[in-house]
Amino acid sequence: MSCSDSRSHSFFWYKDDVQFPYPAPNISIKARSDYDIGYYQCLGSYGGRSNRVFLDIAYVIITGSSSKTFAAEEYISVAELFTSPEIRLSLQPVMEEADMTLTCHTTRSQTKYTLSFAFYKDGKIVQDFGKSNKYIITAAGMEDSGSYTCEVSSGTVKKISKPVSVQGLAVVSFTPNFGKILTTENMTLTCNVDPKIRDKQEYFWYKDGIRMDRTHQSFTIQDAGVSDSGYYQCRSTNTHMSEPLRLDVSNGDVVLQGPLFILEGDNVTFSCHHRQGYHGLPLTAFYKNNILIRFPETSSDLQLTSAEPSMNGIYKCVKHLPEDNITKILHSTELLISVKDLIRNVMISGYGGDLHLFFLSCKAEIIPTYHLLRDRTKLEFAIYKDGNIVQDYGISRTYLISKGDTKPSGNYSCGVKYLSRYLRRSEELVIMGELFITPLLVVKPPFIQHGKPMAITCDYPDELNSGLSTQLRLYLSSSDPQSAPPGLPALTTTSPCLTTGLPSSDTSVHTSFHYVKKVNTSHPTDCGLWKTWASEICL
């Protein structure tokens, strides 16, 4: 018999589900006795057991001088227990502070086998074997970049996936920090990658999508010409391609220069830059959307503080240059300004089986294009309920609804702060519910007779409120001037039941009360308004 499995290097044979020592793809059985009759299977090291083949022995009586021998063959194929795994990513490239999930995907041919999964980063285990086929990275950072693999095991068979590279973005920056220059001037371009990447990097540069003959992290355009205008991108061996960044080289006399990236809260300087060679003291005016926002002054710069989206628009400048007793007026090209967000997708979500074990989580994504060029301070989070802070700003992004909060319902949101000045709020998450259910007051029999026993039960199903430490009390309306316990209407003056069987001094925790009392004319106080903290019944 032959066992065919091109992937396996070792084989095991079974007869009637009992392994016997023939570790080879082919075996020969000399059918000499009934002992050899039975069901045979083989197992390759990279697959499951084959189909079962029944071997029978027929005895032939030879009466002539010669006999015929008949042979039969049956092909044994090995079925895979599960396919080779592959890693699937929920997020690529890596986004700072965003959650990322790696899923180890495989298809099982037989459901009776239980599979376990493990994950590796750069050859080191990051999640040991377990039932979950997912590896979740919360608040991902560039340090989470690397080569990931996953391994699947059925106990006897193990398979590992091909490596998947999880990388962040490279970011192109210009020095000086603006995208417009004049011809004959210089500009230095740098490919920025995360400083936590310690491996030696090789860099690749592109202009208008075409590979350039540049392999260093930085290079300088000397004596720039109009032909140097275009979109520049870069990548390294451990990063994805950067977003394109535009450089404009003008052969005019004036350009308006401004920062390439403007974030909310930034202090911004615009410079109306002109060629050298003009004599006299020039005056500079600035316009936004063709409306004058600064009259001509000797300063070539315009200062704007605490940038915000209302500053978005098209800017230009006008130079008044004195020359030979006349004033020459020069207009710059237009500069489109868009104030950006450092973070996006601020969300609040809730998870947990019951409200008394309910967590809120605040999430936000940092845009890597801007974050690599800025202070890498971590975000701060706060939780709001109905507009009021219930958890102040800090590094914690989760909030547990307290067991003691008897009114958890409300409108929850989260706030995100960066460098103590940058603020964003999520949309509100409405939570409706109570930490415990309403108890039920039951009286039996429903029709009370004088001199007959009655039973009052405060029914409070514990299985629906597991984990809560709750005290229940029965109250009977009284004319005694005592204050009502929490939760009772102020219009009813009540006192705890002082009758036998339910002493007021009882402070133990109960899930239900069963009080039996005979009603007769000598106990008129039994007639009245009986209450729990959340239900009432009148006798």
Salt bridges, closest charged atoms under 4 A:
ASP5 OD1 - ARG7 NE 3.14
ASP16 OD2 - LYS15 NZ 3.32
ASP17 OD1 - ARG49 NH1 3.24
ASP17 OD2 - ARG52 NH1 3.81
GLU80 OE2 - ARG7 NH1 2.43
GLU80 OE2 - LYS159 NZ 3.02
GLU86 OE2 - ARG88 NH2 3.09
GLU96 OE2 - ARG376 NH2 2.69
GLU97 OE2 - LYS378 NZ 3.59
GLU97 OE1 - ARG397 NH2 2.50
ASP99 OD2 - LYS363 NZ 3.02
GLU143 OE1 - LYS196 NZ 3.95
GLU185 OE2 - HIS273 NE2 2.64
ASP194 OD2 - ARG376 NH2 2.89
ASP208 OD2 - LYS207 NZ 3.41
ASP248 OD2 - LYS180 NZ 3.50
ASP248 OD1 - ARG246 NE 2.82
ASP253 OD1 - ARG275 NE 3.72
GLU264 OE2 - ARG424 NH2 1.98
ASP266 OD2 - ARG374 NH2 2.74
ASP266 OD1 - ARG421 NH2 3.43
GLU297 OE1 - ARG294 NH1 3.77
ASP341 OD1 - ARG424 NH2 2.86
GLU365 OE1 - ARG344 NE 3.57
ASP405 OD2 - LYS385 NZ 3.67
ASP506 OD2 - HIS510 NE2 2.87
GLU536 OE1 - LYS531 NZ 3.05
